[in-house]
Amino acid sequence: MGKTTNAILARDGAQQAPWQYGAATIISKALFDTTTVYDALIVGGGITGITTALFLQKAGKKVVIAEAHNPGFGTTGGTSAHINTFADTTYAEAASAFGAEGAQLFADAINEGFMFIKSNIDTYQIGCDYEVKPGYLYAETEDEAKQLDEIYNSAIKVGVAVDYAEEVPAQVAYLKGLVFDQQAQFHPLKYLQGLLKEYLEAGGVLLENTRITGIQTTDGIHAAESPVGTIRAKAVAYATHMPPHINLFNFECAPYRSYILGVKLKTDTYPDALVYDMQEPYHYFRTHVIDGEKLLIAGGNDHKTGHDNPEKAFADLEKYIRKYYNVSSIKYRWSSQYYVPVDGLPYIGQMPLMAEGIYCGTGYNGNGMMLGSIAGKILSDLIRKRPNKYQSLFSPSRVKPIDGFSEFVKENTDVAYRFVADRFHIHETGSLKQLLPGTGKVVEVHGEKIAAYRGKHGIIHALSPVCTHAACIVNWNGEEKSWDCPCHGARYDIDGNVLTGPATKNLLKISSDEN
């Protein structure tokens, strides 16, 4: 069983999404038993992890969730919460890569994930602002109109209900539009907590602030290293978006950040629908009522993590919205991370080059609500040794090991810890003096690169800028107050603590004369 307390839930950045307010913190009463060999250890407490855990616990399995922070801390707590029957990877693209049968299975998986969400809401009576809305996709140019026709034809082929729209609720001049009826939206953390409540009431164990740092497998039992001691389980599912450490997915999935604003308008021109344009990157709009107040939830300006300027991305998004809407105020601004798979489809199943019984779900593109939900079913079926019609299509074993991969792992595992050498103390130099309070930058001090952040009271937080995952140099994210790795998407807070994987070790701290 569990109880709830009211709190502002933490997330993986300094900016707060509206979902962090008004959602309750659920406290587990089921105790972790160090002598138990659990049927499954679920690593991660987002939509994939909790859905998987609930399926297994309801099937009579003994399950433990290990969450590095709090449930909903990562992408689930930062999603724009669209629920669709179409996907960022179009069905035409899926057919090109996986054939007509693969495209049909992909469409079925998206729809089934959609229906799992609706079924869970109905079954468990979860109050999560769920609303059915039409979804509109519109083209502004001739090239986009051709792509729109392709999307229409490929959706029809896989049985997804779609029609050409006579009118699109967009403020932009457009040439052509599609309408997908019976789409939906919801409050993602209220939904997640509804699932978590059911999981805990069924006897499941939740371990918060419990990062899994490594796993050793002996005689089919996986022993996971954690702050609470060794967790033993017959199966492990990584539901961490990107599995930790260096693995094949680092080369098959690219990390992206998407930017979202919660906007109050001066006029009641809020769309009563989910609306998407076809720009690259595209923009998306919907309406959500937060504390009795209508807000335009508008997002876009996606880019690879650590590659572009987050401040500029937010500024450009706000400029775009103000061009078409009469804005009263910006109530919320936040960003979120997702991974784009190289071949368009997610990787869900047994991890390559890992012991049998270690699974993962990753590469959901911008469709994590549906694909995270169907991943929960696939992973729970695999753990229970039950067949699942999607397991071959989404199998991570379709990722082929590249030549020299094992050598790469050996060469990079601990390279970051060789960076600082004997230099553990720095003096404030000219480059550090230029840092204004509340800002961060990778600077050069005494001939070495330092990731430096100056707090609002002037204190310098100095770190090694070498990502502990694969030794790339991190970049400063001034909006989320984080150090973001441009290679594989690991992110750290101002003190170097891991916010999101695939890193499991914090950035090394460097003392300064001020500290």
C-alpha positions, 0 to 999 in steps of 0.5 A: 500500500502507499500514501500520498503527500502534496508536493512540487515534484522534482524533475530533471531541470531547473524549469518547472512544467505545469505537471509538477504542481498539483500532483501528489507524491506517493510514498511506498509502504512496502519494504525492500527485502535484501534477502528476496530474489525478485522476479523483476527489477525495473530500473526507472520510474517513468511511464515505461517502468511503472507500466511494466511493473504494474503488468508484472505485479498484477500477474502475481510477480514480485517486482521492485522499481529502482528510481534514481530520483522520484517517479516522473523525474525524467521525460514523462514529467516533461512531456507535452502529453499528446496521445496519438494514433500517428507517429513522428516516424510516418507509416510510409517511412516505416514501410520503406524500412520494414515493409508493409507488414512492419508498418502495419505492426508499428501502427498496431503498436501505436494504437495499442499503446494509446488504448492501454492508456485509456483502458488504465484510466477507465479500469483504475478510475484515474483522474488525469484530465484525459480528454478526447480531441481531434488532431490536425496536421497542416502543410504550409508549402507545396513540398509539405502538401506532397508529404501530407498526401504521403502521410494520408495514403500510408495511414489509410494503408495501415487502417489509421482513421484520417481524412482531409480537413475542410478547416484546420484550427490554426492561426497560420495560413496553410494549403492543406490539412489532415484530421485524425479523429479520436486523439487525446491529451492528459496530465502525465504525472496524474496518470503516472501516479494513478498507475503507481498507486495500483502497483503499490496496492498490489504489493509492489516495492518502490525505491526512490533515490536509488541509482543502479550503478552496475549489474553482475549476473551469476547462475541466471540471477542478476545482482544490481549495485545500489545505495540500498545494497544489492538488489537480486532479480531474475530479470531486469528491465532498463526503463531509463530512456537510454540504458546506462553505460556505453552500449550499442544504443549510443550509436543508434539513438540520437538525443534531442531536446524539445522546448515547450511553453505554457501560455496565457492568451489575451483572447479566447483563441485556444485550439480545441484540438491537437495541432501540428505543422510540418516545419522541420523541426515542427511546432505543436499546440494544444490547450490544457486547463491548469488550476482553472486557467486555460493555457496554450501548450505550445512546443517545438524548436527541437535540436540535438542535446548540447548542440544549440543554444537553449536560450535561443530555442526558447526565444525563437519559440516565443517569437513564433507564438507571439506572431500568431497568438495574442499573448498575455503572459508566459506562465511556464517554460520547460524542455524535455529529452527524447531519443531518435532511433536511426531506423525510425522504430524503438528498441524494446527487448533483450539487450544485445551483448548483455546477460540473458534476462536484461531488457530495455526500452528506448528510441521512442522519438517524440511518441513516448506516451504510446510507445512507453505504454506498449513497451510495458506490455512487451517487456512484461510479456518477455519477462513472463516468457510469453509471446508478443507479436511486436517483439521481433519488429522492435527487437534490439538485436536488429542493432548489429554490433559494430567492429571494434565495439568491445575495444571502444568500451574498454578504452572509454569506460574510465577515460574521464577519470584520467582528466583531472590528474593531480589538479584538484584546486583552482584559483579564480582567473580572468576567465572565471571572473567573467562569469556572471551569477547564475551562468555557466561555461566551459572555460580554460584555467591553468591550461585545462578545461573547467566546467564552471557555474557561478551561483547567485551568491557568487560561489563558483561550482567547478567541475571536470567537463568530461562526461563520465559516460564516454568522455565527451565535453559537456555544454552548459544549458542556461535554461535548465541549469544543467551540463548536457553531453552533446554525444549521448545525452547524459545530463548533470546538475550544477554540482555534477550530479547525474540528472539523466543517463546514460552516465551513472557517475557524477562529474568530478568536482574541482575545489576553488579558492572560494569554496 
